[in-house]
Amino acid sequence: MSWVSVTVDVPEAESEWIQTLLTEAGASGLEVRDATNLSLPSVRAPAKGEAIVIGFYDDQANVDEAVAAVKAHLPSAPVLVEAVVEQDWSVSWRERIKSVSVGRLWVGPPWEKPNAPADKVCLFIEPKMAFGTGDHPTTSLCLAAVDAYLAAHPGCSVLDVGTGTGVLAFAAKKLGSGRTVGVDNDPVSVELAKECAEENGLSGLELSGKTLRHIDGVFDLVLANILANTLIELAPLIAPKVKDRLVMAGVLVHQADEVKQAYRAQGLETAGDAVEGEWIRIDMVRGR
């Protein structure tokens, strides 16, 4: 079966109406990207105040109907019609996932084990259904922060909020952290992280779906590689867990000030940024 996508960029206020129009035109599925439904960082995000709505169709008549309905409602809205290329995802994943070397760390997929450098602390992450294989700028920026902090604070305690595959928590443990906790509200991510920890020969990690309210104690280093809107929402829960340093990523450069403001309001102070492309890592510390 061949599929066609109809992509519409609209003001957020029009998103629900466009979703309705695409559905009524026979869409077999919808994808919505907006401030509360962002895709992986590698996928095009909407402009501020806008949404991207994508309908998927297997009939050209439905495509024509969808385009006509959108144009009748919003004549100025950009509409893109594209064939959806079918892929062998098991092969395409391998083509997209690359190893990364950051400081003392090397992170790569299992099939690159023969090429893993002997002089690095190596982690092998299977790219499954959780974000965080090391090769995205947000993750590599955080890995650099983990490497630097552990070099200066061996044995420190670490909390990884939104742990995904667990790569940041694993890196900390491999570099000599003490108590290391990874939490994620996605049960699939938690199970995959546990599998990945076992595959990397790591033990003594606390990996769970617990909420921050149910995690005891404070941590020398808190890591949060999640989206900006979620970071802002969780500021009252994340900030109290910070004993010394907080490292945040998953933030676009233009979102940084709003994120910083949310954590300053919780008593933290800025301690520098690191930028890679359109992404920024924000470091904050507990006020002295």
C-alpha positions in Angstrom: 0.0 0.0 0.0 1.3 3.5 -0.9 0.7 6.4 1.4 0.5 10.2 0.9 0.9 12.8 3.6 -0.7 16.2 3.7 1.2 18.6 6.0 -0.3 21.9 7.1 1.4 24.7 9.1 -1.2 26.7 11.0 -1.6 29.0 14.0 -2.1 26.9 17.1 -5.7 28.3 17.5 -6.6 26.6 14.1 -5.0 23.3 14.9 -8.1 21.4 16.1 -10.2 22.7 13.2 -7.6 21.5 10.7 -7.4 18.1 12.4 -11.1 17.8 12.0 -11.0 18.8 8.3 -8.2 16.2 7.6 -10.1 13.5 9.5 -13.4 14.2 7.7 -11.5 14.0 4.4 -10.6 10.4 5.2 -7.3 10.5 7.0 -6.2 7.1 8.2 -4.0 8.8 10.9 -2.9 12.2 12.1 0.4 13.6 13.5 0.3 16.9 15.5 3.3 18.9 16.5 2.8 21.8 18.8 3.9 23.2 22.1 2.5 20.2 24.0 3.0 17.5 21.4 6.6 17.9 20.2 8.3 15.1 18.2 11.9 13.9 18.5 14.4 16.7 18.1 15.5 15.4 14.7 12.0 16.2 13.3 11.0 19.6 12.1 9.3 21.5 14.9 6.6 24.2 14.4 7.4 27.9 14.7 6.5 29.6 18.0 2.7 30.0 18.2 2.1 27.6 15.4 1.3 23.9 14.9 2.1 21.3 12.2 -0.8 19.0 11.4 -0.1 16.0 9.1 -2.8 13.7 7.7 -2.0 10.3 6.1 -4.0 9.0 3.2 -4.0 5.9 0.9 -6.4 7.4 -1.7 -5.7 10.3 -4.0 -9.3 11.4 -4.0 -9.1 11.8 -0.2 -5.9 13.8 -0.6 -7.5 16.2 -3.0 -10.5 16.6 -0.7 -8.2 17.3 2.3 -6.2 20.0 0.4 -9.4 21.6 -0.9 -10.9 21.7 2.6 -7.8 23.3 4.1 -7.5 25.9 1.3 -11.2 26.8 1.7 -10.8 27.4 5.4 -7.3 28.9 5.5 -6.3 30.0 2.0 -2.9 31.3 3.1 -1.9 28.1 5.0 1.1 26.3 3.5 0.1 22.8 2.4 2.7 20.2 1.5 1.6 16.9 -0.2 4.3 14.2 -0.3 4.5 10.5 -0.9 5.4 8.6 2.2 8.5 6.5 1.5 8.3 3.0 2.8 11.4 1.9 4.6 13.0 -1.1 6.2 13.2 0.4 9.6 15.6 -2.2 11.0 18.1 -1.0 8.3 17.2 2.7 8.4 17.8 2.8 12.2 21.3 1.5 11.7 22.0 4.1 9.1 20.9 6.9 11.4 22.5 5.9 14.7 26.2 6.8 14.9 28.7 6.5 17.7 29.8 9.6 19.7 32.9 10.3 21.6 32.7 12.9 24.4 35.6 13.4 26.8 36.4 10.1 28.5 33.2 8.5 27.1 32.3 6.7 23.9 28.7 5.7 23.2 27.6 3.6 20.3 25.2 0.9 19.1 26.0 -2.7 19.8 27.0 -3.4 16.2 29.9 -1.0 16.5 31.5 -3.0 19.4 34.4 -4.1 17.2 35.2 -0.5 16.6 34.9 0.7 20.2 38.1 2.5 21.3 40.1 0.7 24.0 41.1 4.0 25.7 37.5 5.2 26.4 34.8 4.3 28.8 32.3 2.6 26.5 28.6 2.3 26.5 26.5 0.3 24.1 22.9 1.6 23.5 20.4 -0.4 21.5 18.2 2.1 19.6 14.7 0.9 20.4 11.6 2.7 21.5 13.3 5.2 23.9 15.1 8.4 23.2 18.8 8.8 24.0 21.4 6.9 22.0 24.1 9.6 22.5 24.3 10.9 19.0 21.8 13.8 19.3 23.3 17.2 20.3 21.1 17.3 23.5 22.5 14.0 24.7 26.1 14.7 23.8 25.9 18.1 25.5 24.8 16.3 28.7 27.4 13.6 28.4 30.1 16.4 28.3 28.6 17.8 31.6 28.5 14.3 33.2 32.1 13.7 32.3 33.3 17.1 33.6 31.3 16.9 36.9 32.4 13.3 37.7 36.0 14.2 37.0 35.7 16.9 39.7 33.3 15.1 42.0 34.0 11.3 42.0 31.4 9.3 44.0 28.8 12.0 43.7 25.1 11.2 43.7 23.2 11.5 40.4 19.5 11.8 39.4 18.5 11.5 35.8 15.0 12.8 35.2 13.4 11.4 32.0 16.1 8.8 31.7 14.9 7.3 28.4 17.5 4.6 27.4 19.4 5.4 30.6 22.5 6.6 28.8 23.2 9.6 31.1 22.8 7.6 34.2 24.9 4.8 32.8 27.6 7.3 31.9 27.7 8.6 35.4 27.9 5.2 36.9 30.7 4.1 34.5 32.6 7.2 35.5 32.3 6.4 39.2 29.1 8.0 40.6 27.7 6.9 43.9 23.9 6.6 44.3 22.5 6.9 40.7 18.8 7.1 40.0 17.0 7.2 36.7 13.3 7.9 36.4 10.9 8.0 33.5 7.1 8.2 33.2 7.2 5.9 30.2 7.1 2.2 31.4 8.6 1.1 28.1 11.6 3.3 28.6 12.1 2.0 32.1 12.1 -1.6 31.0 14.5 -0.8 28.1 16.8 1.0 30.4 16.9 -2.0 32.7 17.7 -4.3 29.8 20.4 -1.9 28.6 22.0 -1.6 32.0 22.3 -5.4 32.2 23.7 -5.5 28.7 26.4 -3.0 29.8 27.2 -5.0 32.9 25.9 -2.2 35.2 24.5 -2.8 38.6 23.5 -0.7 41.6 21.4 1.6 39.5 17.9 2.6 40.6 15.7 2.7 37.5 12.0 3.2 37.9 8.8 5.0 36.9 8.6 6.7 40.3 7.5 10.3 40.4 9.9 12.9 41.7 7.8 13.2 44.8 8.6 9.5 45.6 12.3 9.8 45.2 14.1 10.3 48.5 16.9 12.7 49.2 18.7 15.3 47.2 21.5 14.8 44.6 24.8 16.4 43.9 24.1 16.3 40.1 20.6 16.3 38.6 20.2 15.7 34.8 17.1 16.5 32.8 17.3 16.0 29.1 13.6 16.6 28.3 11.6 19.2 26.3 11.5 22.9 27.5 7.8 22.9 28.3 8.2 19.9 30.5 11.2 21.3 32.2 9.2 24.5 33.0 6.2 22.4 34.3 8.4 20.3 36.5 10.6 23.1 37.9 8.9 23.0 41.4 9.6 19.2 41.6 13.1 19.1 40.0 14.7 22.1 41.7 14.2 20.7 45.3 16.2 17.6 44.3 19.3 19.7 43.4 22.0 19.7 46.1 24.7 21.3 43.9 24.3 21.3 40.1 21.4 20.9 37.6 22.1 20.2 33.9 19.1 20.7 31.5 18.9 20.0 27.8 16.3 19.4 25.2 15.9 23.2 25.0 16.1 25.3 21.8 18.2 28.4 22.1 15.2 30.7 21.9 13.5 28.8 24.8 16.4 29.2 27.2 15.4 32.4 29.0 12.0 31.0 29.9 13.5 27.8 31.3 16.1 29.7 33.3 13.4 32.0 34.7 11.4 29.0 36.0 14.4 27.6 37.9 15.6 31.0 39.2 12.1 31.2 40.8 13.0 28.0 42.6 16.2 29.4 44.1 18.8 28.2 41.5 21.4 30.3 39.8 22.7 30.1 36.3 26.2 28.6 35.9 26.8 28.8 32.2 25.5 27.4 28.9 26.8 25.2 26.1 25.4 25.5 22.6 25.4 23.0 19.7 23.5 24.1 16.6 20.0 25.2 17.6 20.2 23.3 21.0 21.4 24.7 24.3 22.4 23.0 27.6 21.6 25.1 30.7 23.7 24.6 33.8 22.4 25.9 37.1 23.6 25.6 40.7 22.0 25.8 44.2 22.4 29.3 45.5 25.2 29.6 48.0 
